[in-house]
C-alpha cells in the first residue's frame, strides 16, 4: 500500500481518546435534549432553537441512537467512525487500487456500527459500505459524488438522533452549533467534502495558505483563501460559544487581510492557541501547537492509511 505522509493530527490515536460506551450514549441523549456545550452557549436557548430535533431524539429507537452516536460521535465528538470514513474516501483514489481489501474493511465497520438499527438506517449504511467495497479499487475513477450521496443518506437516517448529522445536512440557526462540534470540525475532520477535497484537516489546509508561522499568502490560491474565509464565517455564525466565536474571528483575520490586499500573514500560531484554549474550556480536547503540521508538503499528502 502506498506510503502516505500523515498531514493530520497525530493526537487522533485512540490512546488520547475516551472509549465510547453507555455513558457517551446517555450524553448524546442529553445533548439533543438541550445540554449542548460546556462553553459559553445558553443550553435553554439551544434547546428552544431545535424543538423538532429534540422531539425526534426522544422518540428515536435506542438501537438507532446507539448506531448514530458511534458513527457521528455525539456529544463529545472524539474519534467517531465518520471521521475515519471521510479519511478513507479521500485517500481511496490514490491508495485504493493497491489495497482494495483495506477499504472494503471500512465498509464492514460501517455496517457493524448500524447492526441492529432500524431497516432504513441499515440500508443507508449499507449503501455507504458498498461504496468502499467497489469504488476504491477504481482509483482516480472512483465516483466521489456517489460517496457524497451515500454520506448524506447516513446523515439523513441519523438527523433526529445526532446533532452532528443534522449539521452535515445543512446549517441550523445561528448560535446553535455546539462548540465541541465546531472545534472538532476545525481541528479533526478531514476536508474530503470541503473545497479542499483532501484528507487533511482544516488547520493543515489553512497552513498552506496563511501559515502557522509568518509567510506570504500565495496569490495563485486566492480562490481557496476566499472559500476558507467563507467557511470560517459560517462557523463563526453557527457556534454557540462566545469564546470560540471570538477565537475563530482571529483565525479568519489573515484570510480577510489577504482578500483586502495584504498578503503578508503573521500566521495562525497565536489565533490557534486562543482557539485551543476556548475549545478546551468548551469540553473539546484541542492539540498542542507542537502537534500541528505546518503543511508545507504536497497538497495531496494525508490520510490515516
C-alpha positions as CSV (number, residue, x, y, z in Angstrom):
1,X,0.0,0.0,0.0
2,X,1.2,3.5,-0.8
3,X,3.2,5.3,2.0
4,X,1.2,8.5,2.5
5,X,2.7,11.2,4.7
6,X,0.5,12.0,7.6
7,X,-0.7,15.6,7.3
8,X,-3.1,15.4,10.1
9,X,-3.3,15.5,13.9
10,X,-1.1,12.8,15.5
11,X,-3.4,13.1,18.5
12,X,-6.1,11.1,16.6
13,X,-4.7,7.9,18.2
14,X,-7.0,6.1,20.4
15,X,-4.6,6.4,23.4
16,X,-5.7,10.1,23.6
17,X,-9.4,9.4,23.2
18,X,-12.0,8.2,25.7
19,X,-13.9,5.0,25.0
20,X,-17.5,5.3,23.8
21,X,-20.0,3.4,25.9
22,X,-23.3,3.7,27.6
23,X,-22.2,6.9,29.3
24,X,-21.5,8.5,25.9
25,X,-24.8,7.4,24.6
26,X,-26.6,8.9,27.6
27,X,-24.6,12.1,26.9
28,X,-25.8,12.2,23.3
29,X,-29.4,12.0,24.5
30,X,-28.8,14.8,27.0
31,X,-27.1,16.9,24.3
32,X,-30.1,16.5,21.9
33,X,-32.4,17.4,24.8
34,X,-30.6,20.8,25.2
35,X,-27.3,20.3,27.1
36,X,-25.2,21.2,24.1
37,X,-21.8,22.5,25.0
38,X,-19.9,23.2,28.3
39,X,-18.8,26.5,27.0
40,X,-20.5,29.9,26.7
41,X,-23.7,28.8,25.0
42,X,-27.0,29.0,26.8
43,X,-28.5,25.5,27.0
44,X,-32.1,26.8,27.3
45,X,-31.7,28.9,24.1
46,X,-30.1,25.9,22.2
47,X,-33.0,23.6,23.3
48,X,-35.5,26.2,22.2
49,X,-33.8,26.6,18.8
50,X,-34.3,23.0,17.9
51,X,-37.5,21.6,19.4
52,X,-38.2,19.3,16.4
53,X,-34.7,17.6,16.8
54,X,-35.3,17.2,20.5
55,X,-38.7,15.6,19.9
56,X,-37.3,13.2,17.3
57,X,-34.4,12.3,19.6
58,X,-36.8,11.5,22.5
59,X,-38.7,9.0,20.4
60,X,-35.7,7.6,18.4
61,X,-35.2,3.8,18.9
62,X,-32.3,3.2,21.3
63,X,-30.6,1.0,18.6
64,X,-30.7,3.9,16.2
65,X,-29.4,6.3,18.8
66,X,-26.5,4.0,19.6
67,X,-25.5,3.5,16.0
68,X,-25.7,7.2,15.2
69,X,-23.7,8.0,18.3
70,X,-20.9,5.6,17.3
71,X,-20.8,6.9,13.7
72,X,-21.1,10.7,14.4
73,X,-19.6,10.9,17.9
74,X,-22.2,12.9,19.8
75,X,-21.8,14.5,22.3
76,X,-18.0,14.8,22.7
77,X,-17.0,14.1,19.0
78,X,-13.8,12.2,19.9
79,X,-12.7,9.7,17.3
80,X,-16.1,9.0,15.6
81,X,-16.3,6.5,12.8
82,X,-17.5,9.2,10.4
83,X,-14.0,10.8,10.6
84,X,-12.3,7.6,9.5
85,X,-14.9,7.2,6.7
86,X,-14.1,10.7,5.4
87,X,-10.3,10.0,5.6
88,X,-10.7,6.7,3.7
89,X,-12.8,8.2,1.0
90,X,-10.2,11.0,0.4
91,X,-7.3,8.6,0.2
92,X,-9.1,6.0,-1.9
93,X,-8.3,7.5,-5.4
94,X,-4.6,7.2,-4.7
95,X,-4.2,4.2,-2.4
96,X,-7.4,2.2,-3.2
97,X,-6.1,0.2,-6.2
98,X,-3.1,-1.1,-4.3
99,X,-5.1,-2.3,-1.3
100,X,-8.8,-2.6,-2.0
101,X,-9.4,-5.0,0.8
102,X,-8.3,-2.4,3.3
103,X,-11.0,-0.1,2.1
104,X,-13.6,-2.9,2.0
105,X,-12.9,-3.4,5.7
106,X,-14.1,0.2,6.2
107,X,-17.4,-0.9,4.7
108,X,-17.6,-3.7,7.2
109,X,-17.0,-1.3,10.0
110,X,-19.9,0.9,8.8
111,X,-22.3,-2.0,8.6
112,X,-21.2,-3.3,12.0
113,X,-21.9,0.1,13.6
114,X,-25.5,0.0,12.3
115,X,-26.2,-3.6,13.0
116,X,-29.4,-3.8,14.9
117,X,-30.5,-0.3,13.8
118,X,-33.9,0.1,12.0
119,X,-34.0,-1.2,8.5
120,X,-34.0,2.2,6.8
121,X,-30.8,3.3,8.7
122,X,-29.1,0.0,8.0
123,X,-30.0,0.3,4.3
124,X,-28.4,3.8,4.2
125,X,-25.3,2.5,6.0
126,X,-25.1,-0.4,3.5
127,X,-25.1,2.0,0.6
128,X,-22.1,3.8,2.1
129,X,-20.4,0.5,2.9
130,X,-20.9,-0.8,-0.6
131,X,-19.1,2.3,-2.0
132,X,-16.0,1.2,-0.1
133,X,-16.3,-2.3,-1.5
134,X,-16.5,-1.2,-5.1
135,X,-15.1,2.2,-5.8
136,X,-11.6,2.5,-4.2
137,X,-10.1,-0.1,-6.5
138,X,-11.0,2.2,-9.4
139,X,-8.5,4.7,-8.2
140,X,-9.0,8.1,-9.8
141,X,-12.1,6.9,-11.5
142,X,-13.8,6.3,-8.1
143,X,-17.2,8.0,-8.0
144,X,-16.8,10.6,-5.3
145,X,-20.2,12.1,-6.0
146,X,-21.7,8.7,-5.2
147,X,-19.8,8.8,-1.9
148,X,-21.2,12.2,-1.1
149,X,-24.8,11.0,-1.8
150,X,-24.3,7.9,0.3
151,X,-22.8,10.0,3.1
152,X,-25.8,12.3,3.1
153,X,-28.0,9.2,3.2
154,X,-26.5,8.1,6.5
155,X,-26.8,11.7,7.8
156,X,-30.5,11.8,6.9
157,X,-31.1,8.5,8.8
158,X,-29.4,9.9,11.9
159,X,-30.6,13.5,11.7
160,X,-33.2,13.0,14.5
161,X,-30.6,11.3,16.8
162,X,-27.4,13.2,16.1
163,X,-26.6,16.9,16.2
164,X,-23.6,16.3,14.0
165,X,-25.6,14.5,11.4
166,X,-28.2,17.3,11.3
167,X,-25.4,19.9,10.6
168,X,-24.0,17.7,7.8
169,X,-27.3,18.1,6.0
170,X,-27.4,21.9,6.3
171,X,-26.7,24.8,8.7
172,X,-29.0,25.2,11.7
173,X,-29.9,28.5,13.3
174,X,-27.0,30.9,14.1
175,X,-25.6,30.4,17.5
176,X,-26.8,26.9,18.0
177,X,-24.0,24.6,16.8
178,X,-22.3,23.0,19.8
179,X,-18.8,24.4,20.4
180,X,-17.4,20.9,20.7
181,X,-18.7,20.0,17.2
182,X,-17.3,23.3,15.8
183,X,-13.9,22.6,17.4
184,X,-13.9,19.0,16.0
185,X,-14.7,20.3,12.5
186,X,-11.8,22.7,12.7
187,X,-9.1,20.5,14.3
188,X,-10.0,17.0,13.4
189,X,-12.4,16.5,10.5
190,X,-10.9,15.6,7.1
191,X,-11.7,18.0,4.3
192,X,-12.9,15.4,2.0
193,X,-16.2,17.1,1.2
194,X,-14.9,20.7,1.6
195,X,-13.4,22.8,-1.1
196,X,-10.0,21.4,-0.3
197,X,-11.2,17.9,-1.3
198,X,-8.4,16.0,0.6
199,X,-7.9,14.1,3.8
200,X,-6.2,16.9,5.6
201,X,-7.9,18.6,8.5
202,X,-8.8,22.3,8.2
203,X,-5.8,23.6,10.2
204,X,-3.4,21.8,7.9
205,X,-5.1,23.1,4.8
206,X,-5.1,26.6,6.2
207,X,-1.4,26.5,6.9
208,X,-0.7,26.1,3.2
209,X,-2.5,29.4,2.6
210,X,-1.6,31.7,5.6
211,X,0.9,29.6,7.5
212,X,1.3,28.5,11.1
213,X,4.3,30.8,11.2
214,X,4.6,34.1,9.2
215,X,4.5,33.7,5.4
216,X,3.3,35.3,2.3
217,X,-0.1,34.2,1.1
218,X,0.2,32.6,-2.3
219,X,-1.6,34.8,-4.8
220,X,-2.5,31.8,-7.0
221,X,-4.6,30.4,-4.2
222,X,-6.9,33.4,-3.6
223,X,-10.0,31.4,-4.6
224,X,-9.2,28.9,-1.8
225,X,-8.5,31.9,0.5
226,X,-12.0,33.3,-0.2
227,X,-13.7,29.9,0.3
228,X,-11.8,29.3,3.5
229,X,-12.8,32.8,4.8
230,X,-16.4,32.0,3.9
231,X,-16.2,28.6,5.7
232,X,-14.8,30.3,8.8
233,X,-17.5,32.9,8.7
234,X,-20.1,30.2,8.6
235,X,-18.6,28.5,11.7
236,X,-18.4,31.9,13.5
237,X,-22.1,32.5,12.9
238,X,-23.1,29.0,13.9
239,X,-21.2,28.3,17.1
240,X,-22.9,28.6,20.4
241,X,-19.9,29.7,22.5
242,X,-18.7,33.3,22.6
243,X,-15.0,32.5,23.3
244,X,-14.8,30.0,20.4
245,X,-16.6,32.5,18.2
246,X,-14.1,35.3,19.0
247,X,-11.1,33.0,18.5
248,X,-12.4,31.9,15.1
249,X,-12.7,35.6,14.2
250,X,-9.0,35.9,14.8
251,X,-8.3,32.7,12.8
252,X,-10.2,34.3,9.9
253,X,-8.3,37.6,10.1
254,X,-5.3,36.7,7.9
255,X,-7.6,35.4,5.2
256,X,-9.7,38.5,5.2
257,X,-6.5,40.6,5.2
258,X,-5.3,38.8,2.1
259,X,-8.6,39.3,0.4
260,X,-8.2,43.0,1.2
261,X,-4.8,43.1,-0.4
262,X,-2.4,42.5,2.5
263,X,-0.8,39.1,1.6
264,X,1.8,39.3,4.5
265,X,0.4,36.9,7.0
266,X,1.5,36.7,10.7
267,X,0.5,33.0,10.7
268,X,-2.0,31.2,12.8
269,X,0.1,30.3,15.8
270,X,-1.5,32.8,18.2
271,X,-5.1,32.6,16.9
272,X,-5.0,28.8,17.1
273,X,-3.5,29.0,20.7
274,X,-6.5,31.1,21.6
275,X,-8.9,28.7,19.8
276,X,-7.4,25.7,21.5
277,X,-7.9,27.3,24.9
278,X,-11.5,28.1,24.1
279,X,-12.1,24.6,22.8
280,X,-10.6,23.1,25.9
281,X,-12.9,25.2,28.1
282,X,-15.9,24.1,25.9
283,X,-15.0,20.4,26.6
284,X,-13.1,19.5,23.4
285,X,-9.5,18.3,23.6
286,X,-7.5,20.5,21.3
287,X,-4.0,19.9,20.0
288,X,-0.8,21.3,21.4
289,X,0.9,23.6,18.9
290,X,3.8,21.2,18.6
291,X,1.4,18.6,17.2
292,X,0.3,20.8,14.3
293,X,1.8,20.2,10.9
294,X,2.8,23.4,9.2
295,X,1.6,22.0,5.9
296,X,4.5,22.8,3.6
297,X,4.4,19.4,1.8
298,X,2.3,18.3,-1.1
299,X,-1.3,19.2,-1.0
300,X,-2.3,15.6,-1.7
301,X,-0.5,14.2,1.3
302,X,-2.5,12.9,4.1
303,X,-4.6,10.1,5.5
304,X,-4.6,7.5,8.1
305,X,-3.8,4.7,5.7
